[in-house]
Amino acid sequence: MHVQLLPNNKVIIFDRTEVGPSNLSLPAGSFCPKNDCTAHSVIYDVVSNTFKPLHVLTDTWCSSGALDPDGTLIETGGYGDGDHVIRTFTPCDTCDWFELNATRLIDRRWYATNQILPDGRVIIIGGRRVFTYEFYPKNDSLNDKSFYLRFLVETRDSEENNLYPFLHLLPDGNLFIFANKKSILFDYKRGIVLKQFPLIPGDDKRNYPSTGSSVMLPLRLSPSRPPVVEVLVCGGAPPGAFFKADKLKVFVEASRTCGRLRVTDPNPQWLMETMPMPRVMSDMILLPTGDVIIINGAANGTAGWEDAVNPVLNPVLYSVNEDPVRRFTVLTPSKIPRMYHSVAILLPDGRILVGGSNPHTRYVFRGIYPTDLSLEAYNPYYLDPKFNSLRPSVLSVDSGNTVSYGKRFGISISLPLYKAGEAAFVALVSPSFTTHSIGMNQRMVVLNTASVAKLTMSSYKLVVDGPTNDNVAPPGYYMLFVVHSGIPSPAVWVKVM
């Protein structure tokens, strides 16, 4: 399953198309792609809890995507007839999928990763047995070609373990790329590897099919110094785990470790931490508080058909700034196993939308790990009603919901109980394209607070500085949260430009 939150508070959801009819019919009388009159994509309205079927023309299985600066989903690749296809979806009430017939990808993109860039382009890296990257849009001779990246060859082993590489755009404008166990600092403009980071310690592999997950921790802006940049990689599987699971049906224990790398250190070294339980195929979500939730996945095996057992039902909270021995907190379990092809994303109201799970090649609704087509909402601790008096609500954004680079602007909030000793802050969180435990373009930027002023008994105004530049926050739509005493407001959408 693939999901993308759109800036109209709707979520587009889609899956593969080549395995036959789904359980949802397309509207009567509408066009049936490939004579299949069932839907393989829907648009889900979070507010009304309703959905509408959409028309997907080519196979989107294991594809990739990113929102462009105007909020349109640029979705690339897939399988079979879809592996060179570029699709778009524009957020509107009557919109449907659109495929670019005259413009195609240069190389096959199946299990590739996309990243929005400071100039609004999207870079598309890797894919199965593809060792190149390319750009969209393809509007000139430079973008209408692909470029060889030796790193993708170096990180492929006998089980692959370098698919869906982790990409993070750094505040210096370069890319952090992680695959298998290796990571580099890459200047995509010149096609040059600027630095090779140390191998992540231990034997565990971290990318598909030994699927771990990764986030870049929040970028905290200050007028006096550049932001510290840290990358977190959690979970995965030992060498040989995929072969044992896929061919022998022997399910070895998944990785128990996380690696944390301070990329901006002069001599970066991985700090290794141990999770409360082993995990593979988990999703990592940046919460508006700045912490990370690790959710979904299994304790044994790898990604792949019938290749994992022992679902991990307990989410884990990773407290970024806590003492290392107290960073992990085991949370209340779900009742639904969420394994291969499950997803999780942050919603504007602070909940986590969790859905899907299908470790089978077809729909299989019986057995120990059946196909699950449900959605559920996980409520993080900060949504407990006991925190309502501390919860801010955004009344207005002075700049009219447009945030300009380096420009100061005000945010008016209502707040029943203000704790003067607890600093409030403003966070911009980008909506990620999520599939196969990778949240593409997931990003959180904490803005510099210039002042906080009381307006009335229960209203306040925060004055903050916009993001430094488009390397720190690429242009596009972000959820703006105000966090007070560790409790976030519901988000409002702003456009950074």
Disulfide bonds with the S-S distance in Angstrom:
Cys32-Cys37 1.96
Cys92-Cys95 1.83
Cys234-Cys258 2.06
